[in-house]
Structure formats: structure tokens, C-alpha cells
């Protein structure tokens, strides 16, 4: 299992995990879930239960570069273009445009 911590405006919001057997999970931290802050995405409402998916959640997939930028990042960082989770963990760190970023655990 590989995990990244998801941050919203610098506050840890949850953990996104990819399993070796396939599939993904997103779980909010208790502190974030109980805070008045908004959910990470409309498709990932704040709740105690774990969000599960067979593919990378569309919200996180939307953070990834496309086209020429994607090919350049993958070639430079030696990442498989189809390995969306690794692309997310390596290219969507602090300094990205928007309120959400991830850091490897």
C-alpha cells in the first residue's frame, strides 16, 4: 500500500491510499472531519466511512497535468504515464495552483 496525505490550504484533510491488489481509499482525518472546513471535493463528502474506488478518484485525477506537460513530467521524473497515483504524489506537492496538494507519508 502506498499513501499520501492530502492537504487543503495547508491543513491535513485526509489520507489517500493505493493498494497493491488494486483500488483506492480516501479517509478524512478526525480533526478535519469534525471541523467546519469544507470537504475536499463534492464527490468526497466529509463522513466517518472510508471512500473507496477501483480507479483514482476523479477529483485527484483532475489535479494531474495533461498533454505535453504530462509527457514532459513523466519523461523527466521517469514515471509511467499510466501510473496516476505516482504522478499525483510526485507532481502535486506544495506550490501547485489551488487549495489542495498532497505529500507522501
C-alpha positions in Angstrom: 0.0 0.0 0.0 1.2 3.5 -0.9 -0.2 6.6 0.9 -0.2 10.3 0.6 -1.5 12.9 2.9 -4.0 15.3 1.3 -3.8 19.0 2.4 -6.4 21.7 1.9 -4.9 25.2 2.4 -2.1 23.8 4.4 -4.3 21.7 6.8 -4.1 17.9 6.7 -7.5 16.8 5.5 -7.1 13.1 4.9 -5.1 10.1 3.6 -5.3 8.7 0.1 -4.1 5.2 -0.3 -3.5 2.9 -3.3 -3.4 -0.9 -2.7 -1.2 -3.4 -4.4 -4.1 -5.5 -5.3 -5.8 -2.5 -6.9 -8.2 0.1 -5.7 -8.0 3.3 -3.8 -9.3 4.6 -0.4 -9.6 8.2 0.9 -10.2 8.7 4.6 -10.6 12.1 6.3 -8.7 12.8 9.5 -10.9 13.1 12.5 -9.8 16.7 13.2 -10.7 17.8 9.6 -13.9 15.8 9.5 -15.1 17.4 12.7 -14.0 20.9 11.7 -16.3 23.4 9.9 -14.0 23.3 6.9 -15.5 22.2 3.6 -15.0 18.7 2.1 -12.1 18.2 -0.2 -14.5 17.7 -3.1 -18.2 17.5 -3.6 -17.7 13.9 -4.7 -15.9 13.2 -1.4 -18.3 14.4 1.3 -17.0 14.5 4.9 -18.0 11.3 6.7 -16.6 8.8 9.0 -16.7 6.0 6.5 -13.9 5.4 4.0 -14.4 6.4 0.4 -13.4 3.5 -1.9 -12.9 3.3 -5.7 -11.4 0.9 -8.2 -9.8 3.9 -10.1 -8.1 7.1 -8.8 -10.9 9.4 -7.6 -11.8 11.8 -10.4 -11.1 14.8 -8.2 -7.5 13.7 -7.7 -7.1 12.7 -11.3 -8.2 16.3 -12.2 -5.1 17.6 -10.4 -2.8 15.9 -12.9 -1.2 17.6 -15.9 -2.3 16.5 -19.3 -0.8 16.5 -22.8 2.7 17.8 -23.4 3.2 18.8 -19.7 2.2 15.2 -18.7 4.7 13.6 -21.1 7.5 16.0 -20.1 6.9 15.3 -16.3 6.8 11.6 -16.9 9.9 11.6 -19.0 11.9 13.8 -16.7 10.8 12.0 -13.5 10.8 8.5 -15.1 7.2 7.8 -14.2 4.9 5.6 -16.2 2.2 7.8 -17.8 -0.4 5.3 -16.7 0.7 5.3 -13.0 -1.6 8.1 -11.9 -1.0 7.7 -8.2 2.8 8.1 -8.5 2.2 11.1 -10.8 -0.1 12.6 -8.2 2.4 12.0 -5.3 5.4 13.4 -7.2 3.9 16.3 -9.1 1.1 17.7 -6.9 3.1 18.8 -3.9 3.2 22.2 -2.3 3.3 25.1 -4.7 0.6 23.7 -7.0 -2.2 26.0 -8.2 -5.3 25.6 -6.0 -6.0 24.8 -2.4 -5.3 21.1 -2.5 -1.9 19.4 -2.6 -0.5 16.0 -1.5 2.7 14.9 0.3 4.0 11.4 0.6 3.7 9.9 4.0 
